[in-house]
Amino acid sequence: MIQLAEVLSGKKKVALGGHIRPDGDCVGSCMGLYLYLKEQYPTLQTDVYLETIPESFHILKDTQIIRHRIMDEQCYDLFICLDCGDSKRLGFSEPLFESAKETLCIDHHVSNPSFADYNYIEPDASSTSELVFRLLDKEKISLSCAESLYMGIAHDTGVFQYSCTSPETMEAAAELLRKGVDASALIERTFYEKTYVQTQILGKALLESMLVLDKQCIISYVTAKELRFFEAKPADLEGIVSQLRYTSGTEVAMFLYELEFQVFKVSLRSKSRVDVSRVAQYFGGGGHVRAAGLTMKGTVHDVITNVLEQIALQLEKTA
């Protein structure tokens, strides 16, 4: 495991960045590390680069400092990439990663090729937030830092329900709770609470879902036209695929939404028999054994058919 103090030695300017369409773990790990560096390395210039985050995540301290675009052409001594399987997933902040003097990647995606100068990649970890927790001096973690990391762990484990939740995950969560984290309020606000728009589009996705592959796979999708009708953003679709996954008797859940004309973001979740990371990687995506994603061009029916072929191959082998 890398030593954070050694990587930071001699650095004056550090940037933190996460993947496009940031989720709970991405935001939690970025903000948790940012708050720790701000508190323990006060002379270090630390900037965070992320796309717009869900409104509920602003419950975390200092989220107003997040930069949503490159504001000037500065070269950082170190760029820390969090929860990102490859540099392309950084989106708008990738040029800063490429121009940085040194780079560090902290991630738990099995598809990560260790693309930075320093890499802390643990595919078996529940979340990147758990990995950040392991790197920090536990005695120096503040309440605000603990809140960010706890949120990240809770989101990527489905509030400690998914198979990625290990004894070490629960021990990390317990340590963060001891810092004074109000877990109930944090989880209610950022994980369970939905806006009216989110509730509407979730209802539509569930109502129009389909069972295929002998009812072993459940699918739903939302078109760009429907997103405009509901005045919904991609962040409003968070959690739909997980809700589909709860359907009794199914092994795999697939949810698609249209990013632009005939370009679909596909989210996959599985229970025990299908490695959805293999499916995603086949089409240039990535992720974890039980949760993965990809982007594919074509009509919605073409995309569904192509992805189902790869899911069916695994289901046949495990029948």
Secondary structure, DSSP 4 states (H G I P E B T S, - for coil): ---HHHHHTT--EEEEEE-SS--HHHHHHHHHHHHHHHHH-TTSEEEEE-SPPPGGGGGSTTGGG-BSS--S-PPPSEEEEES-SSGGGGGGGHHHHHHSSEEEEEE--TT----SSEEEE-TTSS-HHHHHHHHS-GGG--HHHHHHHHHHHHHHTTTTTSTT--HHHHHHHHHHHTTT--HHHHHIIIII---HHHHHHHHHHHHT-EEETTTTEEEEEE-HHHHHHHT--GGGGTTHHHHHHTSTT-SEEEEEEEEETTEEEEEEEESSS--HHHHHHHTT-EE-SSEEEEEEES-HHHHHHHHHHHHHHHHHHT-
